[in-house]
């Protein structure tokens, strides 16, 4: 019996992940954490999108990888394998780090 190949990411989820990357780019101090993108024509939390994307090991297309690299200015911190899973975990970590940074800045201002 032949092994089934793992499922591929859907175009809708891929598009939602791209929106999540852009939401991260547009997120600045004083704004709420990026929390909603459109998936299947419904508002969906970025965290939900990242969890769903992290289930896919397939490599990201070059165009989407380039957007991630440009938006995050990742350099050497970018995952080596270019998988959706690694990219989603990377973006989750960046969001967590930026949120903590903003909280420190807000506390320093008080």
DRENLUMFI-823510 format. One line per field, with one value per residue (C-alpha): x, y, z. Coordinates in steps of 0.05 Angstrom, whole numbers, plus 5000, padded with zeros to 4 digits. Layout:
u [X; ...]
v [Y; ...]
w [Z; ...]
END
This chain:
u [5000; 5028; 5036; 4990; 5025; 5008; 4953; 4974; 4957; 4893; 4894; 4849; 4896; 4956; 4922; 4904; 4976; 4999; 4949; 4978; 5048; 5023; 4984; 5050; 5083; 5028; 5027; 5057; 5060; 4993; 4954; 4922; 4958; 4945; 4885; 4841; 4850; 4799; 4795; 4738; 4705; 4704; 4746; 4796; 4847; 4919; 4936; 4886; 4914; 4985; 4965; 4931; 4989; 5039; 5009; 5039; 5110; 5110; 5156; 5128; 5128; 5186; 5140; 5110; 5177; 5204; 5147; 5161; 5235; 5223; 5169; 5205; 5275; 5292; 5362; 5397; 5338; 5293; 5280; 5325; 5274; 5224; 5166; 5099; 5106; 5173; 5148; 5085; 5125; 5175; 5120; 5086; 5151; 5161; 5090; 5103; 5170; 5142; 5083; 5131; 5173; 5113; 5092; 5162; 5159; 5090; 5114; 5175; 5129; 5089]
v [5000; 5067; 5121; 5180; 5246; 5297; 5346; 5411; 5478; 5506; 5571; 5603; 5587; 5608; 5675; 5684; 5670; 5724; 5772; 5753; 5772; 5840; 5850; 5840; 5892; 5943; 5931; 5989; 6011; 6036; 5988; 5925; 5861; 5839; 5796; 5787; 5768; 5742; 5667; 5634; 5703; 5705; 5746; 5699; 5711; 5713; 5664; 5614; 5622; 5611; 5548; 5520; 5539; 5506; 5438; 5439; 5417; 5435; 5490; 5559; 5589; 5636; 5696; 5685; 5669; 5734; 5773; 5741; 5756; 5828; 5844; 5813; 5834; 5763; 5754; 5698; 5688; 5661; 5586; 5546; 5497; 5547; 5504; 5534; 5504; 5538; 5604; 5603; 5587; 5642; 5694; 5672; 5684; 5752; 5773; 5750; 5787; 5851; 5849; 5842; 5900; 5945; 5927; 5945; 6012; 6027; 6011; 6056; 6113; 6110]
w [5000; 4980; 5031; 5025; 5018; 5071; 5054; 5021; 5050; 5020; 4979; 5031; 5089; 5048; 5034; 5107; 5126; 5078; 5110; 5178; 5154; 5129; 5194; 5232; 5187; 5200; 5276; 5315; 5387; 5411; 5367; 5391; 5374; 5303; 5313; 5252; 5180; 5131; 5121; 5084; 5083; 5159; 5207; 5239; 5294; 5270; 5325; 5297; 5227; 5253; 5290; 5228; 5183; 5230; 5212; 5142; 5129; 5055; 5032; 5021; 4951; 4938; 4932; 5001; 5031; 5002; 5034; 5101; 5095; 5074; 5125; 5184; 5163; 5184; 5158; 5194; 5241; 5186; 5189; 5143; 5117; 5089; 5111; 5129; 5198; 5212; 5183; 5226; 5289; 5271; 5261; 5326; 5363; 5331; 5351; 5423; 5425; 5396; 5444; 5503; 5475; 5470; 5541; 5567; 5530; 5559; 5629; 5620; 5599; 5663]
END
